[in-house]
Amino acid sequence: MKRILLAISFLVLLTASASAIWVYRDLHTPIHHTKHGQYVEIPRGSSPATVISKLADEGIIKHEWPLTFYLKL
């Protein structure tokens, strides 16, 4: 029983570590996009979710959820 709990704990830790590394790299890797030198208009009073969605639609960020998770953290 101890061996199974140890194995499960190891797998959970490994999965959490791999996910943290992926999120860190996703947030810190520069993205080459077509909006370089242009302004992206964000309406005043927009929620963070709306801003993140707009950035994803414009191709400035690859994935929405790592940035959402970072902002909530």
N, CA, C and O atoms as CSV, one atom per row, in Angstrom:
chain,resi,resn,atom,element,x,y,z
A,1,MET,N,N,0.816,-1.197,0.000
A,1,MET,CA,C,0.000,0.000,0.000
A,1,MET,C,C,0.860,1.262,0.000
A,1,MET,O,O,0.568,2.228,-0.706
A,2,LYS,N,N,1.931,1.239,0.808
A,2,LYS,CA,C,2.829,2.392,0.840
A,2,LYS,C,C,3.467,2.633,-0.520
A,2,LYS,O,O,3.653,3.775,-0.942
A,3,ARG,N,N,3.800,1.541,-1.199
A,3,ARG,CA,C,4.445,1.644,-2.499
A,3,ARG,C,C,3.513,2.299,-3.529
A,3,ARG,O,O,3.953,3.103,-4.350
A,4,ILE,N,N,2.248,1.951,-3.476
A,4,ILE,CA,C,1.272,2.532,-4.401
A,4,ILE,C,C,1.093,4.020,-4.110
A,4,ILE,O,O,1.058,4.831,-5.036
A,5,LEU,N,N,0.980,4.381,-2.847
A,5,LEU,CA,C,0.850,5.794,-2.487
A,5,LEU,C,C,2.087,6.593,-2.882
A,5,LEU,O,O,1.979,7.732,-3.337
A,6,LEU,N,N,3.257,5.996,-2.705
A,6,LEU,CA,C,4.493,6.653,-3.107
A,6,LEU,C,C,4.537,6.850,-4.619
A,6,LEU,O,O,4.945,7.911,-5.091
A,7,ALA,N,N,4.125,5.848,-5.376
A,7,ALA,CA,C,4.111,5.941,-6.832
A,7,ALA,C,C,3.119,7.005,-7.301
A,7,ALA,O,O,3.426,7.789,-8.199
A,8,ILE,N,N,1.946,7.031,-6.703
A,8,ILE,CA,C,0.935,8.027,-7.070
A,8,ILE,C,C,1.423,9.426,-6.715
A,8,ILE,O,O,1.254,10.357,-7.502
A,9,SER,N,N,2.023,9.581,-5.547
A,9,SER,CA,C,2.565,10.881,-5.151
A,9,SER,C,C,3.649,11.340,-6.113
A,9,SER,O,O,3.702,12.513,-6.482
A,10,PHE,N,N,4.506,10.424,-6.517
A,10,PHE,CA,C,5.566,10.752,-7.468
A,10,PHE,C,C,4.971,11.188,-8.808
A,10,PHE,O,O,5.433,12.163,-9.400
A,11,LEU,N,N,3.965,10.482,-9.283
A,11,LEU,CA,C,3.345,10.837,-10.562
A,11,LEU,C,C,2.652,12.196,-10.494
A,11,LEU,O,O,2.719,12.978,-11.443
A,12,VAL,N,N,1.993,12.475,-9.379
A,12,VAL,CA,C,1.337,13.774,-9.202
A,12,VAL,C,C,2.386,14.885,-9.182
A,12,VAL,O,O,2.201,15.926,-9.813
A,13,LEU,N,N,3.475,14.670,-8.466
A,13,LEU,CA,C,4.554,15.655,-8.401
A,13,LEU,C,C,5.198,15.853,-9.760
A,13,LEU,O,O,5.486,16.985,-10.150
A,14,LEU,N,N,5.425,14.782,-10.478
A,14,LEU,CA,C,6.008,14.867,-11.819
A,14,LEU,C,C,5.093,15.626,-12.778
A,14,LEU,O,O,5.560,16.460,-13.553
A,15,THR,N,N,3.802,15.341,-12.728
A,15,THR,CA,C,2.828,16.024,-13.582
A,15,THR,C,C,2.744,17.508,-13.237
A,15,THR,O,O,2.695,18.351,-14.133
A,16,ALA,N,N,2.727,17.830,-11.954
A,16,ALA,CA,C,2.672,19.233,-11.536
A,16,ALA,C,C,3.933,19.981,-11.963
A,16,ALA,O,O,3.856,21.128,-12.404
A,17,SER,N,N,5.078,19.343,-11.836
A,17,SER,CA,C,6.339,19.976,-12.246
A,17,SER,C,C,6.380,20.212,-13.750
A,17,SER,O,O,6.772,21.288,-14.203
A,18,ALA,N,N,5.982,19.223,-14.515
A,18,ALA,CA,C,5.977,19.363,-15.969
A,18,ALA,C,C,5.002,20.461,-16.397
A,18,ALA,O,O,5.299,21.233,-17.309
A,19,SER,N,N,3.859,20.530,-15.753
A,19,SER,CA,C,2.882,21.574,-16.084
A,19,SER,C,C,3.418,22.954,-15.728
A,19,SER,O,O,3.233,23.904,-16.488
A,20,ALA,N,N,4.074,23.073,-14.589
A,20,ALA,CA,C,4.645,24.364,-14.188
A,20,ALA,C,C,5.730,24.811,-15.163
A,20,ALA,O,O,5.801,25.989,-15.512
A,21,ILE,N,N,6.565,23.888,-15.598
A,21,ILE,CA,C,7.604,24.227,-16.568
A,21,ILE,C,C,6.980,24.664,-17.890
A,21,ILE,O,O,7.430,25.635,-18.499
A,22,TRP,N,N,5.941,23.948,-18.336
A,22,TRP,CA,C,5.288,24.309,-19.597
A,22,TRP,C,C,4.659,25.697,-19.517
A,22,TRP,O,O,4.795,26.494,-20.445
A,23,VAL,N,N,3.970,25.991,-18.409
A,23,VAL,CA,C,3.334,27.297,-18.235
A,23,VAL,C,C,4.396,28.393,-18.201
A,23,VAL,O,O,4.226,29.434,-18.834
A,24,TYR,N,N,5.475,28.173,-17.478
A,24,TYR,CA,C,6.553,29.162,-17.405
A,24,TYR,C,C,7.120,29.448,-18.794
A,24,TYR,O,O,7.306,30.606,-19.167
A,25,ARG,N,N,7.391,28.399,-19.551
A,25,ARG,CA,C,7.947,28.592,-20.898
A,25,ARG,C,C,6.939,29.270,-21.822
A,25,ARG,O,O,7.313,30.107,-22.643
A,26,ASP,N,N,5.672,28.913,-21.690
A,26,ASP,CA,C,4.648,29.527,-22.534
A,26,ASP,C,C,4.534,31.027,-22.255
A,26,ASP,O,O,4.311,31.814,-23.175
A,27,LEU,N,N,4.685,31.422,-20.990
A,27,LEU,CA,C,4.568,32.832,-20.627
A,27,LEU,C,C,5.832,33.634,-20.932
A,27,LEU,O,O,5.756,34.852,-21.099
A,28,HIS,N,N,6.991,32.980,-21.010
A,28,HIS,CA,C,8.248,33.707,-21.171
A,28,HIS,C,C,8.902,33.581,-22.543
A,28,HIS,O,O,9.907,34.244,-22.799
A,29,THR,N,N,8.366,32.755,-23.422
A,29,THR,CA,C,8.933,32.611,-24.756
A,29,THR,C,C,8.372,33.699,-25.670
A,29,THR,O,O,7.155,33.837,-25.795
A,30,PRO,N,N,9.258,34.475,-26.311
A,30,PRO,CA,C,8.765,35.507,-27.231
A,30,PRO,C,C,8.024,34.874,-28.413
A,30,PRO,O,O,8.395,33.806,-28.900
A,31,ILE,N,N,6.988,35.550,-28.852
A,31,ILE,CA,C,6.186,35.073,-29.980
A,31,ILE,C,C,6.354,36.057,-31.127
A,31,ILE,O,O,6.256,37.270,-30.941
A,32,HIS,N,N,6.606,35.528,-32.297
A,32,HIS,CA,C,6.684,36.364,-33.491
A,32,HIS,C,C,5.287,36.449,-34.091
A,32,HIS,O,O,4.721,35.445,-34.523
A,33,HIS,N,N,4.741,37.661,-34.112
A,33,HIS,CA,C,3.376,37.836,-34.597
A,33,HIS,C,C,3.343,38.991,-35.596
A,33,HIS,O,O,4.318,39.728,-35.746
A,34,THR,N,N,2.228,39.134,-36.261
A,34,THR,CA,C,2.089,40.144,-37.307
A,34,THR,C,C,1.714,41.519,-36.768
A,34,THR,O,O,1.637,42.474,-37.542
A,35,LYS,N,N,1.481,41.647,-35.481
A,35,LYS,CA,C,1.061,42.923,-34.889
A,35,LYS,C,C,2.243,43.753,-34.387
A,35,LYS,O,O,2.045,44.740,-33.678
A,36,HIS,N,N,3.451,43.368,-34.740
A,36,HIS,CA,C,4.637,44.093,-34.280
A,36,HIS,C,C,4.571,45.541,-34.765
A,36,HIS,O,O,4.402,45.796,-35.957
A,37,GLY,N,N,4.705,46.482,-33.836
A,37,GLY,CA,C,4.679,47.898,-34.184
A,37,GLY,C,C,3.286,48.472,-34.325
A,37,GLY,O,O,3.140,49.651,-34.649
A,38,GLN,N,N,2.260,47.675,-34.090
A,38,GLN,CA,C,0.882,48.141,-34.191
A,38,GLN,C,C,0.251,48.160,-32.808
A,38,GLN,O,O,0.721,47.492,-31.887
A,39,TYR,N,N,-0.799,48.918,-32.679
A,39,TYR,CA,C,-1.537,48.972,-31.423
A,39,TYR,C,C,-2.729,48.032,-31.499
A,39,TYR,O,O,-3.387,47.923,-32.533
A,40,VAL,N,N,-2.990,47.367,-30.406
A,40,VAL,CA,C,-4.198,46.553,-30.269
A,40,VAL,C,C,-5.114,47.329,-29.343
A,40,VAL,O,O,-4.757,47.608,-28.198
A,41,GLU,N,N,-6.280,47.674,-29.831
A,41,GLU,CA,C,-7.193,48.504,-29.052
A,41,GLU,C,C,-7.957,47.659,-28.044
A,41,GLU,O,O,-8.652,46.706,-28.395
A,42,ILE,N,N,-7.806,48.039,-26.782
A,42,ILE,CA,C,-8.521,47.389,-25.680
A,42,ILE,C,C,-9.477,48.426,-25.104
A,42,ILE,O,O,-9.032,49.454,-24.594
A,43,PRO,N,N,-10.777,48.178,-25.175
A,43,PRO,CA,C,-11.740,49.145,-24.650
A,43,PRO,C,C,-11.574,49.365,-23.141
A,43,PRO,O,O,-11.273,48.436,-22.393
A,44,ARG,N,N,-11.773,50.591,-22.725
A,44,ARG,CA,C,-11.680,50.935,-21.303
A,44,ARG,C,C,-12.717,50.129,-20.516
A,44,ARG,O,O,-13.861,49.977,-20.943
A,45,GLY,N,N,-12.295,49.626,-19.375
A,45,GLY,CA,C,-13.192,48.871,-18.511
A,45,GLY,C,C,-13.306,47.403,-18.881
A,45,GLY,O,O,-14.142,46.691,-18.324
A,46,SER,N,N,-12.482,46.936,-19.812
A,46,SER,CA,C,-12.530,45.523,-20.201
A,46,SER,C,C,-12.042,44.648,-19.056
A,46,SER,O,O,-11.131,45.021,-18.316
A,47,SER,N,N,-12.651,43.499,-18.923
A,47,SER,CA,C,-12.224,42.556,-17.892
A,47,SER,C,C,-10.931,41.874,-18.335
A,47,SER,O,O,-10.616,41.861,-19.525
A,48,PRO,N,N,-10.184,41.311,-17.390
A,48,PRO,CA,C,-8.963,40.590,-17.776
A,48,PRO,C,C,-9.238,39.456,-18.764
A,48,PRO,O,O,-8.437,39.213,-19.666
A,49,ALA,N,N,-10.364,38.763,-18.599
A,49,ALA,CA,C,-10.702,37.679,-19.524
A,49,ALA,C,C,-10.917,38.209,-20.937
A,49,ALA,O,O,-10.527,37.559,-21.908
A,50,THR,N,N,-11.533,39.379,-21.061
A,50,THR,CA,C,-11.749,39.989,-22.366
A,50,THR,C,C,-10.427,40.404,-22.997
A,50,THR,O,O,-10.226,40.221,-24.197
A,51,VAL,N,N,-9.531,40.959,-22.198
A,51,VAL,CA,C,-8.223,41.375,-22.708
A,51,VAL,C,C,-7.431,40.162,-23.185
A,51,VAL,O,O,-6.824,40.194,-24.256
A,52,ILE,N,N,-7.438,39.101,-22.395
A,52,ILE,CA,C,-6.712,37.890,-22.766
A,52,ILE,C,C,-7.296,37.293,-24.038
A,52,ILE,O,O,-6.553,36.857,-24.917
A,53,SER,N,N,-8.608,37.271,-24.140
A,53,SER,CA,C,-9.265,36.748,-25.339
A,53,SER,C,C,-8.904,37.578,-26.571
A,53,SER,O,O,-8.662,37.026,-27.645
A,54,LYS,N,N,-8.868,38.891,-26.417
A,54,LYS,CA,C,-8.504,39.781,-27.528
A,54,LYS,C,C,-7.060,39.527,-27.966
A,54,LYS,O,O,-6.776,39.467,-29.162
A,55,LEU,N,N,-6.146,39.376,-26.998
A,55,LEU,CA,C,-4.750,39.105,-27.333
A,55,LEU,C,C,-4.592,37.761,-28.037
A,55,LEU,O,O,-3.780,37.633,-28.953
A,56,ALA,N,N,-5.355,36.770,-27.619
A,56,ALA,CA,C,-5.303,35.466,-28.276
A,56,ALA,C,C,-5.884,35.543,-29.688
A,56,ALA,O,O,-5.339,34.942,-30.614
A,57,ASP,N,N,-6.982,36.275,-29.858
A,57,ASP,CA,C,-7.589,36.423,-31.187
A,57,ASP,C,C,-6.650,37.143,-32.149
A,57,ASP,O,O,-6.637,36.843,-33.343
A,58,GLU,N,N,-5.869,38.086,-31.641
A,58,GLU,CA,C,-4.934,38.842,-32.474
A,58,GLU,C,C,-3.645,38.067,-32.729
A,58,GLU,O,O,-2.823,38.497,-33.538
A,59,GLY,N,N,-3.453,36.937,-32.059
A,59,GLY,CA,C,-2.261,36.120,-32.264
A,59,GLY,C,C,-1.051,36.576,-31.466
A,59,GLY,O,O,0.076,36.181,-31.764
A,60,ILE,N,N,-1.275,37.402,-30.457
A,60,ILE,CA,C,-0.171,37.922,-29.659
A,60,ILE,C,C,0.232,36.928,-28.578
A,60,ILE,O,O,1.403,36.870,-28.202
A,61,ILE,N,N,-0.709,36.150,-28.075
A,61,ILE,CA,C,-0.398,35.058,-27.160
A,61,ILE,C,C,-0.910,33.765,-27.774
A,61,ILE,O,O,-1.904,33.762,-28.501
A,62,LYS,N,N,-0.222,32.664,-27.475
A,62,LYS,CA,C,-0.608,31.371,-28.050
A,62,LYS,C,C,-1.804,30.752,-27.348
A,62,LYS,O,O,-2.757,30.310,-27.989
A,63,HIS,N,N,-1.742,30.725,-26.024
A,63,HIS,CA,C,-2.767,30.057,-25.230
A,63,HIS,C,C,-3.331,31.026,-24.195
A,63,HIS,O,O,-2.601,31.834,-23.620
A,64,GLU,N,N,-4.616,30.934,-23.972
A,64,GLU,CA,C,-5.262,31.840,-23.014
A,64,GLU,C,C,-5.086,31.393,-21.570
A,64,GLU,O,O,-4.858,32.230,-20.696
A,65,TRP,N,N,-5.186,30.103,-21.298
A,65,TRP,CA,C,-5.283,29.654,-19.916
A,65,TRP,C,C,-4.020,29.877,-19.088
A,65,TRP,O,O,-4.163,30.129,-17.892
A,66,PRO,N,N,-2.777,29.807,-19.624
A,66,PRO,CA,C,-1.635,30.078,-18.752
A,66,PRO,C,C,-1.631,31.514,-18.228
A,66,PRO,O,O,-1.298,31.756,-17.068
A,67,LEU,N,N,-1.999,32.455,-19.081
A,67,LEU,CA,C,-2.048,33.855,-18.642
A,67,LEU,C,C,-3.194,34.075,-17.664
A,67,LEU,O,O,-3.040,34.820,-16.697
A,68,THR,N,N,-4.317,33.453,-17.893
A,68,THR,CA,C,-5.441,33.541,-16.960
A,68,THR,C,C,-5.051,32.970,-15.597
A,68,THR,O,O,-5.340,33.566,-14.559
A,69,PHE,N,N,-4.399,31.823,-15.612
A,69,PHE,CA,C,-3.932,31.200,-14.371
A,69,PHE,C,C,-2.926,32.103,-13.657
A,69,PHE,O,O,-2.981,32.254,-12.436
A,70,TYR,N,N,-2.015,32.698,-14.411
A,70,TYR,CA,C,-1.006,33.602,-13.821
A,70,TYR,C,C,-1.664,34.802,-13.181
A,70,TYR,O,O,-1.276,35.209,-12.086
A,71,LEU,N,N,-2.652,35.377,-13.840
A,71,LEU,CA,C,-3.334,36.543,-13.280
A,71,LEU,C,C,-4.124,36.181,-12.021
A,71,LEU,O,O,-4.167,36.968,-11.075
A,72,LYS,N,N,-4.735,35.025,-11.999
A,72,LYS,CA,C,-5.501,34.610,-10.818
A,72,LYS,C,C,-4.577,34.274,-9.647
A,72,LYS,O,O,-4.929,34.476,-8.484
A,73,LEU,N,N,-3.383,33.755,-9.976
A,73,LEU,CA,C,-2.424,33.392,-8.948
A,73,LEU,C,C,-1.908,34.638,-8.269
A,73,LEU,O,O,-1.080,34.549,-7.362
